[in-house]
Amino acid sequence: MGAYETRALSNAETKELINLIREGYSVHRPNPQIAFILILENNLGCRIGDIVSLRTDSFINDGGIWKIDISEQKTGKRRTFIVAPPVMKLINKWIKQNDILPGDRLFDIKAPAVWKALRAATEYLEMENVSTHSLRKNAANRIYSATGHDIEAVATFLNHADIRCTRRYIKRSSDQMEKAILASTQIV
């Protein structure tokens, strides 16, 4: 979305932005699909390209615990993490409401459509230095807080190989990660 460094959104900004897109405003009609995409990015911590590419089979039930299992488009690295029950409930509701068949994609749009809608909404709200990555950064900051400021846990959550990259996100162990994801879930 530009040559600037995007910032993490606050929880209040995230809620305001997602609600605006969900409900619509002056020149833009409501867009529940884009709002839901942003909710997922804000909770799963995945990049927008990976979110819009999600399929029903991207989620696996591992003994009653739902996990996301994808290969990241940017890095090609495998990413498998727990999905908090409230998020999985929303995903299942989305699948049912939209008559999505097993193996099908959850969304019928690509990342540029999300970028365009987000750009319009952030301009309307006069938010600066915001992109879809701002929601990934918000997720990282919530994990950072939920883990007692464990930067290595955040790096694991984001699937970063280099902790220096993770430090730019927050600017300030599996069981522990699962607890942090569950504790930091935010449904807007």
SULLIN-V424350 format. One record per backbone hydrogen bond with DSSP energy under -0.5 kcal/mol. NH is the residue of the N-H (numbers start at 0). CO is the residue of the C=O. If there is no record, write none. Layout:
NH;CO + NH;CO
//
This chain:
5;3 + 6;128 + 8;133 + 13;9 + 14;10 + 15;11 + 16;12 + 17;13 + 18;14 + 19;15 + 20;16 + 21;17 + 22;18 + 23;19 + 24;27 + 27;24 + 30;20 + 34;30 + 35;31 + 36;32 + 37;33 + 38;34 + 39;35 + 40;36 + 41;37 + 42;38 + 43;39 + 44;40 + 49;46 + 50;46 + 51;47 + 52;48 + 53;50 + 55;103 + 57;54 + 58;55 + 59;66 + 61;59 + 61;64 + 62;60 + 64;61 + 65;63 + 66;59 + 67;80 + 68;57 + 69;78 + 71;69 + 71;76 + 75;71 + 78;69 + 80;67 + 82;65 + 83;81 + 86;83 + 87;83 + 88;84 + 89;85 + 90;86 + 91;87 + 92;88 + 93;89 + 94;90 + 95;91 + 96;92 + 97;93 + 98;95 + 99;94 + 103;100 + 105;53 + 106;53 + 112;109 + 113;109 + 113;110 + 114;110 + 115;111 + 116;112 + 117;113 + 118;114 + 119;115 + 120;116 + 121;117 + 122;118 + 123;119 + 124;120 + 125;121 + 125;122 + 126;121 + 133;130 + 134;131 + 135;131 + 136;132 + 137;133 + 138;134 + 139;135 + 140;136 + 141;137 + 142;138 + 143;139 + 144;140 + 145;141 + 146;142 + 147;144 + 148;143 + 149;143 + 150;148 + 153;149 + 154;150 + 155;151 + 156;152 + 157;153 + 158;154 + 158;155 + 159;154 + 162;160 + 164;161 + 165;161 + 166;162 + 167;163 + 168;164 + 168;165 + 169;165 + 170;166 + 175;172 + 176;172 + 177;173 + 178;174 + 179;175 + 180;176 + 181;177 + 182;178 + 183;179 + 184;180 + 184;181 + 187;185
//
